[in-house]
Amino acid sequence: MPKQEHLKLPAILEELAMSRSAFYRMVSRGQGPKLLKLPNGHIRVRRIDLDAWWAGLEQDAA
């Protein structure tokens, strides 16, 4: 089984071309990808969750 990729917040923001504050506003409204909060407070997003979220946006726009 391949290892799951976990993206750090800066990589997520770069991929989305979004500011940190805009990202957190979107997440607080329940419109963002599923987040993983590590015990140290850092945020990660599984690549598979981000890709599924992107696919959902594409379907909503169609």
GROMACS elastic network, one bead per residue, 0.5 to 0.9 nm:
[ bonds ]
;  ai    aj funct       b0    kb
    1     4     6  0.89407   500
    4    46     6  0.68606   500
    4    47     6  0.71928   500
    4    48     6  0.78324   500
    5    45     6  0.83913   500
    5    46     6  0.58239   500
    5    47     6  0.54674   500
    5    48     6  0.78938   500
    6    36     6  0.89922   500
    6    44     6  0.57922   500
    6    45     6  0.54759   500
    6    47     6  0.59974   500
    6    48     6  0.88817   500
    7    10     6  0.82864   500
    7    11     6  0.62640   500
    7    12     6  0.64465   500
    7    43     6  0.84557   500
    7    44     6  0.53216   500
    7    45     6  0.51681   500
    7    46     6  0.61111   500
    7    47     6  0.65107   500
    7    50     6  0.89948   500
    8    11     6  0.55340   500
    8    12     6  0.64108   500
    8    13     6  0.88540   500
    8    42     6  0.81090   500
    8    43     6  0.64711   500
    8    44     6  0.50180   500
    8    45     6  0.68927   500
    9    12     6  0.50017   500
    9    13     6  0.60916   500
    9    14     6  0.85478   500
    9    20     6  0.83025   500
    9    42     6  0.82033   500
    9    43     6  0.61482   500
    9    44     6  0.63127   500
    9    45     6  0.77635   500
   10    13     6  0.51271   500
   10    14     6  0.61367   500
   10    15     6  0.86236   500
   10    20     6  0.83735   500
   11    14     6  0.51125   500
   11    15     6  0.61580   500
   11    16     6  0.86048   500
   12    15     6  0.51585   500
   12    16     6  0.61504   500
   12    17     6  0.83495   500
   12    18     6  0.85357   500
   12    44     6  0.86885   500
   12    45     6  0.78011   500
   12    50     6  0.85168   500
   13    16     6  0.51304   500
   13    17     6  0.57147   500
   13    18     6  0.52065   500
   13    19     6  0.63785   500
   13    20     6  0.66892   500
   13    23     6  0.74231   500
   14    18     6  0.67192   500
   14    19     6  0.84678   500
   15    18     6  0.79430   500
   16    19     6  0.86744   500
   16    23     6  0.87767   500
   18    21     6  0.83340   500
   18    22     6  0.64216   500
   18    23     6  0.63859   500
   19    22     6  0.52553   500
   19    23     6  0.61584   500
   19    24     6  0.87181   500
   20    23     6  0.50935   500
   20    24     6  0.62645   500
   20    25     6  0.86837   500
   21    24     6  0.51997   500
   21    25     6  0.61854   500
   21    26     6  0.86511   500
   22    25     6  0.50832   500
   22    26     6  0.62222   500
   22    27     6  0.86458   500
   23    26     6  0.51815   500
   23    27     6  0.62166   500
   23    28     6  0.86297   500
   23    32     6  0.75073   500
   24    28     6  0.59818   500
   24    29     6  0.85971   500
   24    32     6  0.83246   500
   25    28     6  0.51135   500
   25    29     6  0.63885   500
   25    30     6  0.88561   500
   25    31     6  0.87865   500
   25    32     6  0.88908   500
   26    29     6  0.52565   500
   26    30     6  0.65701   500
   26    31     6  0.53005   500
   26    32     6  0.56018   500
   27    30     6  0.50259   500
   27    31     6  0.54105   500
   27    33     6  0.72925   500
   27    34     6  0.84987   500
   27    35     6  0.86830   500
   28    31     6  0.74493   500
   28    32     6  0.79856   500
   29    32     6  0.78207   500
   30    33     6  0.84002   500
   32    35     6  0.83276   500
   32    50     6  0.88047   500
   32    53     6  0.74115   500
   33    45     6  0.73839   500
   33    49     6  0.63974   500
   33    50     6  0.56749   500
   33    51     6  0.88083   500
   33    52     6  0.82191   500
   33    53     6  0.55391   500
   33    54     6  0.83419   500
   34    45     6  0.65610   500
   34    46     6  0.80176   500
   34    49     6  0.62855   500
   34    50     6  0.74822   500
   34    53     6  0.81536   500
   35    43     6  0.65813   500
   35    44     6  0.59948   500
   35    45     6  0.51270   500
   35    46     6  0.78281   500
   35    49     6  0.85371   500
   36    42     6  0.83397   500
   36    43     6  0.57163   500
   36    44     6  0.50539   500
   36    45     6  0.58826   500
   36    46     6  0.78765   500
   37    40     6  0.80118   500
   37    41     6  0.58879   500
   37    42     6  0.58287   500
   37    44     6  0.64248   500
   37    45     6  0.87849   500
   38    41     6  0.52557   500
   38    42     6  0.53424   500
   38    43     6  0.62671   500
   38    44     6  0.74990   500
   39    42     6  0.74116   500
   40    43     6  0.89640   500
   45    48     6  0.83636   500
   45    49     6  0.67227   500
   45    50     6  0.66305   500
   46    49     6  0.51939   500
   46    50     6  0.63730   500
   46    51     6  0.86829   500
   47    50     6  0.51455   500
   47    51     6  0.61091   500
   47    52     6  0.85493   500
   48    51     6  0.51645   500
   48    52     6  0.61288   500
   48    53     6  0.85940   500
   49    52     6  0.50866   500
   49    53     6  0.61100   500
   49    54     6  0.86386   500
   50    53     6  0.50511   500
   50    54     6  0.62130   500
   50    55     6  0.86333   500
   51    54     6  0.50847   500
   51    55     6  0.61857   500
   51    56     6  0.86540   500
   52    55     6  0.50149   500
   52    56     6  0.61950   500
   52    57     6  0.87445   500
   53    56     6  0.50744   500
   53    57     6  0.64128   500
   53    58     6  0.88176   500
   54    57     6  0.51568   500
   54    58     6  0.63923   500
   54    59     6  0.88108   500
   55    58     6  0.50737   500
   55    59     6  0.62900   500
   55    60     6  0.87046   500
   56    59     6  0.50964   500
   56    60     6  0.61937   500
   56    61     6  0.86735   500
   57    60     6  0.50861   500
   57    61     6  0.62557   500
   57    62     6  0.88009   500
   58    61     6  0.51914   500
   58    62     6  0.64047   500
   59    62     6  0.52335   500
